[in-house]
Amino acid sequence: MGIILWIIFGALAGWIASAIMGSGEGLVMDIVIGIVGAIVGGWLMSFFGKTGVTGFNLYSLLVAILGAIVLIAIVRAFRHV
């Protein structure tokens, strides 16, 4: 049951980040963006001395959204080069 919750968590974070950044990649890509975004967000937060993704809570969702936004921005930068 845990993996299903994390997929839903990743989909939610990816969907919110896609809505903020204006990119409609689709459900599967939103899930991937959200999960990878959680990893990127956790790394960024630890880089700045804060805790990363700590579980299934609002703080972790915000960290995952932040990471997904950064990920989308990086992908866009490389696509336009």
N, C-alpha and C positions, 0 to 999 in steps of 0.2 A: 504494500500500500504506500510505502514511503516514496518509492520512485515515481509513482503516479502523481503524488502531491508536488514533487520537485519539478516534474514536467509541466504541471499546471502553473506552478510558481514561475518557471522560466517563460511560459507562454504569456502570462500576465505581464511580467516585466518587459518582455520583448514587444508585446503589443502596445504598452504604454509608451515605451521609447520610440517605437515606429510612429505612433500618433504624434508625439512631440516633434520628432524630426521630419515628419511628412513623408515617410517612405512606406509604401504598402507592399511588403515583400511576400505576404501570404502566411498562413498559419504555421507551416513547418519552419520557415525561415524565422518567424517571430519566436518560436520555441528555441531554435538554435541561437539566435541573437540574445535571447534572455538568459540562457544557460551560460554561454560564453561571456556575456555581459556581467553576470554574477562573478565569474572568475576574474575578469578584468577589473571590475569594481572592487572586489576584495583585495586584489593586488594594489590598486591605487590607494585604497584606504590604509593598507599596511605600510605603504610607502610614506604616507603622511603621518604615521604613528597612531592611527586609529584602528579599531577592530573592523574586520571585513564582514562577510556574511556569517551571522551567528546562529541562524536557524530559520524557522518559518515564522517570521514576524515582520512588522512594518519597517523597522530599520534595515533589515536585510533586503526587503523589497526596494527600498530607496537606493541602497548600494547597488543592487542589480540593475535598476533603471539607469543610474548614473553610468555604470560600466557599459551598458548597452548603448547609451547615447554616445559615449566616447568611441565605442566600436563602430557604430554607424558613421560617425564623423571621419574616422580613419579610413574606412572602406570607401567613402565618398571621395576623400582626398586622393586615394590611389586610382580610383576609376577616372578621375578628371585629369590625370597627369598625361 
